[in-house]
Amino acid sequence: MKSLYRTLLRHTLFTATSFALGVTALSAQAESFMDDAWAKQACAAWNQNATLTTDLGGQGGWVSNNGGKGFKVLQMYRDGCGAASRIELHIAPKDGKALCVYGGAVQTAKLNPDVDYLMHATDADWSCMGKGSWGCGAMGAMMSGKLQFSGPKMEAANVMGPFGDFLLLTGKVGGEMTTCPGGGKVAATQ
């Protein structure tokens, strides 16, 4: 009987803890898609994705091509909010993995086009890529022009699988698209 009681108590505590964590995660949703809070959450989500952390890590891997600064920079923005609304992730080699060590406001004024990336798209295309809809996977988004980016294109072509996971990550981190970061109005885009 004691064993059954302990098992039920553990299950109840596990369920209550899981529920509390889920509520916290939902309430932590970014106010606006691709704002500073969204970037922080995207950084945490990156570190929970085995494909991104493992396949892009390792000695001599994607993350090691960082121009000697110790991390790669990924900057992103929504076309309707303009380039001034960019956010930034720093991906660094740590313990053989590619880990996100910063997510938030832009800290890098000048990107190194040999190692860093700048990506932008319309809200409709970010949504499509975030859902992984047909034609919106990594290769489809790049080839069709849904995703505009600058950076080392050959390097990007060699990591299409993990890059696809990154695009899906943009759909997993919540945030409203009705306004721009900072509360500005979303401009009409093509």
N, C-alpha and C positions, 0 to 999 in steps of 0.2 A: 504494500500500500504506500509506504514511504517513497519507493522508487517511482510509482505512478504519479504521486503528488509532485515530486521533484521534476519529472518530465513535463508535466502540465505547467508548472511554474516557469520552467525554462522557456517553453513554447510561448506562454503568455508574454513573458518579458521580451522575447525575440520579436514577437508580432507587434508589441507596443513600441519597441525601439524602431523597428522597420517603418511603422506608420509615422512616427515622429520625424524620422529622417526624411521620409517622402514628403511630408508637409513642409519641412524646412526647405527642401530642394525646390518645391513648387513656389514657395513664397520668395525664394531667392532669384526668381526669374528676372532677367535684365529688363529695365524699363523700356529700352529701345533696342532694336536689333542692331548689332555692331556698335554699341556704346561701350564706354570703359568697363562697366560691370559685365557686359556680355563678353568682352575680351578676357576678363579674369575667369569667367565660367568656362569659356572655350579652352583656356589654358588648362584648367583642371580636367576637362573632358578629354583633352589630348592625352594627358598622363594616364587616363583610364583605358585608353585604346591600345591594345597589344600590337596591332599592325603598325600604328604610327611610332610607338616607342621602340619596338623591336626591329622592324624592317628598315627603319630610317637611321638606326643607331649602328653601333659597332665601329671598330677601328677602320678608318678609311671609308666609312659609309657616308651617306648624304649629309648628315649633320656635321661631319668633320670638315666639310668644305665651307668654312666660315670666315675666311679672310684673316685668320689669326686673332679675331676679337673674342673667340670662345663661344659664340652662338650665332645662329642664322636669324635673320629678321624676316618676318612675314607681316606685311602691312596690307590691310583690306579696307574697302569702303563701298558704300552703296552709291551708285551713279546719281540717284535722285537726291542725295544729301551732299554730294560733292567731295572732292579730294581733301578738303579741310577737315572732314569728319573721320579721317582715317583712324584706325586703331592698330595696335601692334602686338605681335607675339614674338618672344625670344625662345628659340629652340636650341638647347645646348647638349653636348655629349656628357652623359653622367652614367657611370657604372655600365658602360657598354650599350646604353640606350639613348634615344633621342627624347629628352624631356623638356617640357615647356617650363621655363623658369620665370617668365614674366608675361602677363597679359594686361593691357591697359592702354592708356594714352600714348601717343607717339613720343618716343624718346630719341629716335634716330632721325636726325634731320636729313642726312644724305645716305641713301641706300647704295650698297656696292652691287652693281648689276651682275657681277660674276658669281655672287653667292646669295644675295638677298632677293626677296620677291615682293612685288606690289600687285595686288589683285583687286579688280572691281567688276561689278555687274549691276544690272537692274535688279530691283526687288523681285520681279517675276522670275528672273533667271536664278537669283540666289535661292528662291523657294524651290524651283525645279531641281537645282543641284543638291539642295539639302534633303530632298525627298528621294533622290536617285532616279528620278523619272527618266523615261526613254529619251535618249539624246542628250541627257544632262549628266552623264557620268564624266569622269575625268577627261577621257579622250574626246567624247562628243562635245563637251562644254568648250574645250580648247579649240577644236577644229571648226566648230560652228560660230565661234566668236561670242558665245553666251558669256564666257569668262574672259575678260581682258586681263592680261598680265604681262609684267616685264620681270626679267630675271634670267637666270641661266636655263634657256629653253631645252638644250640637250640633256641637262641634268634632270629637268622636270620630266622629259620623255622617258627617262630610265626608271622613274619611280611612280608610274601611273597607278599601280595597285594601291599603294599607301596614299597617293594623292586623292584617289577616289574616296578613301575613308575620311580624309580631311574634309572633302566637300560634303559628305554625309554629316559630318560633325556640325557643320553650319546649320543644319536642320534640326539637330538634337538639342541645341542650346536655345532656350526660349528668348523671346523678345518681340516687341510690337514693331510693325512696319508702318504704322499710321503716321508716325512723326520721325523726325531725324534725331540723332543724338543731340542732347541739349534743348530739345523741344521745337526745333525748327520745322518748317513745312517741307514735305517731300516734293521736289520738283518733278514735273512730268518728264519721263524719259521714253525713248523709243524702244 
